[in-house]
Amino acid sequence: MGQNMGFGLFEQFFMPPPHYSVINKQLRYQTRKWNIKTMHPAPQFLTSVCLFAVFIFCTIISHPAHAQIASGSLPVAIQDRLGTISETVSEPLDGEALNTFYAARDFRPVWVDETGPTRAATMALNTLRQAGDWGLNETDFQIVANAQPLTDGRWSIAQTADAEIEISSLVLKYARHARGGRIANPSLQLTTYIDRRPDLADPLTVLNEITTSSSPDVLILGYHPQHAQFQKLQKLLVAMRGEQNQTQNLKIAIKGPTLMPGQTHPDVAALNRRFSITPVAGSELLYTPELVAAIKRFQKSVSMSRVDGIIGPATRKALNTAPKNKSETIIANMEQWRWMPKDLGASHIFVNVPEASIHYIKDGASAFKERVIIGKRDTQTPIFSDSLSTIVLRPNWQIPDSIKLNKILSAAQSGRTLESMGYVVKKGSRVIQSSRINWSRANLSAYTMYQPSGGGNALGNVKFLFPNKHSVYLHDTPSRNLFSASERLFSHGCVRVKDPLTFAQTLLDEDRGQRSLDVAKLVKRGAMNNAITLDTQVPIHIGYFTAWVDDDGTASYLTDPYGHQKRITLALDRKWEKIERGVDHLASVDTSKLRNITLPKVAAKPTPNFDKPWGVTNSFSQTRYRSSRNTVGDMIRAAIGN
């Protein structure tokens, strides 16, 4: 009876799985066969020992993974699993890193042990689950079905090995996506106008760093950009995600009366709740100054033309617009920050194309800000980073091949020479008359075409050089009226600056010392094409950001003039086939249009050397230049008798 009671208690409290009943019957049979009562004066003790042994045995076989971890079977399973890892990882480098990493630790697990997932695994997985708050796709970081039971204590050896490898793979994927790896080559995948490429972390380094850290969650988040603007956008995204459901429930009628401050209306109650305003008792329907301020901040955040606090048709429509579109805008902008250099520079130049603005940042503060003109949609300003090295005062305009083609065609159609249009053509150091060149067979790149310094020069008084494959730079312009336009897309790709002399003076003061060079004086009386090399180059970043968050948390949304934001959103949604890449602006110029093109001849006359500084010893004095109607074309015609 005692032994039966003992087994009954065991079954009652420990409840082994049904398939262990055979073991229990065999144990009872052996107990009766051995007649324990006649072999020892304390049968209850022996019975308890036997029962304990059975319990341990049942526990081990009911937790096979744990037993196999202890016996060394899991490392073998991990090694076998890594043999087929290339079938599941999306990046070959990840597979190589996983094999190298686990081989170095004899294929011992790092995320699981005999008690289940480690503390590090829990921290890492919690971070991965919040991927959406960082602009990443949450579904990319879900544990698959066969590795889901991470905490039920009944893993199989295969599930345990899968869980170990999968957690490592997901950590690598997260680090890669956080660095911008979802669009690993924007120039190839989106458009050649986006000349950026994310700086992806070495996967083996990622594994070594994260698995040895006491705070893997903090380290994982550290792979996101640390730029202040990225962090502001991330906070905005979290707030917007939290407000999405609330906004859906707190919409006001899209059609309704115009509400002015001080009026009362039932819609006010919903707006107070939406903007978390607690009105004074009895004024729940009164459009108060506090709500007016909230509405103004909202109007500014959606870039409304009038920020007046009046709730009219446009504001009602904006209040009813689903925030999804804004979320997509924020995420697309966050993605671009992943491609930016980690260090923008303590002092740097920042051009934001959608805003058509330039900023010079010195030690984190704005030292210069002005409007700019950017490229037209068919001659876009490329997006890239470089270093500004030279400031040229009274510059020549050296014309790129794409514009050379247009100038030659224009001259032929009008029956003029390039010289009469104000341009000089050179091959090497030798000036050549454009009419003597067989343009139908000519290699455009072998000829230099430029517009000399002086009145009417397309670059104005100054240009800022940062040599690059796109042949673009910053410069002045004589067409100053264009800066007043709301959409300033007028250039061939270069960036025209509204107040270039002040900008040049600011940069030179920083580089050479306060007023060591007087830009205004040099522009008025200095040498032509006067190139001043900076002692310290200045990083310059031409960006494309359609969402920006001010220091007070107010967000501004800009238009998408080149369609880059749309391309990024499509790519992040994996709709690659819908992306319109446009023309390759770096492709060779098609010169087939120059067939049978001839330019009129001009009488042979001595050609002046436009590379020399202007002065009284030059063949053209400043006085003669000013009296020649102030156009380069007139000056050249006077020089060569045309």
Secondary structure, DSSP 8 states (H G I E B T S, - for coil): -HHHHHHHHHHHHH---GGGHHHHHHHHHHHHHHTHHHH-S-HHHHHHHHHHHHHHHHHHHH-HHHHHHHHTHHHHHHHHHHTTGGGT-S-HHHHHHHHHHHHHTTT--SSEETTEE-HHHHHHHHHHHTGGGGTS-GGGG---GGG--SSSS---HHHHHHHHHHHHHHHHHHHHHHTTGGGS-HHHHT-TTB--------HHHHHHHHHT-S-HHHHHHTTS---HHHHHHHHHHHHHHHHHHHHHHT---SS---B-TT-B-THHHHHHHHTT----TT-TTB--HHHHHHHHHHHHHTT-S--SS-B-HHHHHHHTS-THHHHHHHHHHHHHHHHS-S---SEEEEEETTTTEEEEEETTEEEEEEEEEEEBTTB---BEEEEEEEEEES--EE--HHHHHHHHHHHHHHT--TGGGT-EEEETTEE--GGGS-TTT--GGGSEEEE-SSTT-TTTTEEEE---TT---EE--S-GGGGGSSS-EEESSSEEESSHHHHHHHHHHHHH-TTSS-HHHHHHHS-TTEEEEEEEEEEEEEE--SEEE-TTS-EEE---TTSHHHHHHHHHTT-GGG------TTS---GGGGTT-------------TTS--STTSSS-HHHHHTTTT-HHHHHHHHHT-
